[in-house]
Amino acid sequence: MSFDEEWSAARATATAHVSMRLNQAPADPGGGGGSGGLELNQDHIGAIGSEAYKLHTRLQTDGKHAATSTAEAAGALTKENFASGAALLKVNTTWETQVKTLVAACANISNGLNYSLSSHAKDEQQLHADFTASAIDKYLK
């Protein structure tokens, strides 16, 4: 038997017994009936990132809409010697700090998910290019 015939027979045997495919997981990997695996659904991740960005944008304006009037009210109350003026100012300061924290968190979520999608796409392109350029590719055809 020649090398080419032996190689063809080995490829045919290997192809018939393949149980794993790239970019795919078994329908039911076992372990309690659930999928149990990590799944990257770009549409879902993109939608979450988009909503995080929308929330970030709205919080930057809507989270501050009462800041001026609250500060004015706190100043007026303090001027009239009401203890609630200082308390209202403290509440306003705490509110502004919490809004800034939430805005930053939304930005981190949005940016992180965008980076993940972009990085995953680049990795996929690199893997595809590597497999296409490899000597293995011509034997798998």
N, C-alpha and C positions, 0 to 999 in steps of 0.2 A: 504494500500500500504506500502510495506517495505521501509526502508531507501535506500537500494541498488536500488530498482526499481525507487524510487523518484529521487535519485541521477542520475541514467542513463537517466531519462526523462529530468532532468534539464540540463545535459551535452548535450544531443541531441538538445534541444532547443537553448542553448547558441551557439553551434557549427553552427547551421543553420543561426544564425543572426550575425555572426562575420563580422565586416566591417574593421578591422585593422589587419595587420599581421606584425610581427617583421621583421625588415630588408627590408621593402618595403614601398614605398609611392604610393599613387594613381596615375594612369596614367596622369590624368589632374586635379590638385588640384583646378583649377579655378583661378579667378583673372586676367583675361586678356589674357588667352590662353597660356602663357608661363608656364614653370615648376615652377618657383618661389621658388624652394627649394634648399637646399644645398645638393650637391651630392658629394660623395667621390669616385672617380674613381681611384683605386690604380694604374692602368696601366698608366694613364695620369700623375698622380702625380709623379710616379717613373720615367717617361720619362723626366719630367721637372727637377726633381732633378738630373738626370744623365747629362742632358745638362748643368745645372748650374755647376756641378762638372767639366765637360769638359772645360767649359769656364774659370773657376777658374784656372785649370791646365795650360791652354794655356796662359792666361793673366800673370801668374807668370813669364813665360819666354819671350813670344812675346811682352809684355808690356815694357820690359826692353832692347830690342835688340839694341836700338839706344842710350842708356844711356852713354856708354863709349865714343863713337865718338862725341856725343853732348857736353859732358863735356870737351873733348879735344879741340873741336872747340871753345867753349866759352872761355876756357883758352887762346888759341892762339889769339883770337880776343881781349881779355882784355889785353894781353901782348903787343899788337900792339896799344893800346890806342883807340880801337874802343868801343863806347858805346853799340854797339849791342852785345858785349861779355857778359856784365852783364845782358842784356835783355834775351839773349839765355839761360844763366844759370838759370834765374828766370823761364823761360818757362819750362825748363827741371825739375826743382824742383817742379813746379806746376803739371806737367805731372806725375811725380813719385808719388806725393801725391794722385792724382786722380786715378791712377792705383791701388795703395794700397787700396783705399776706395772701388773700384769696385771689387777687389779680395776678400776683406772681405765680401762684400755684396753677392757675388756669394757663398762663403763658408756658410754664414748664411742661404741663400735660400736652398742650398743643404742639410745642416745639419738639418734645420728646417723641411723640407719635409720628410727626412729619419726618423726623430724623430716622426713626425705625423703618418707616416705609421706604424712604429713599435708600437707606443702607441695605435693606433687604433686596431691593430692585438691583442695586449695583452688584451685590454678591451673586444674585442669580445670573446677571449678565456675565460676570467673570467666570462663574462655573460653566456656563454654556460655552463661552469662548475657550476655556481650558479643555473641555471635553471635545469640542469640535476640532481643536488643533492637535489633540493627542493622537498617538499612533493607535490607541485602543479603538477610537471611533471608526477607523476604516475596517476593523475586524468585526465590529458589531453590525455593520450594514449587510 
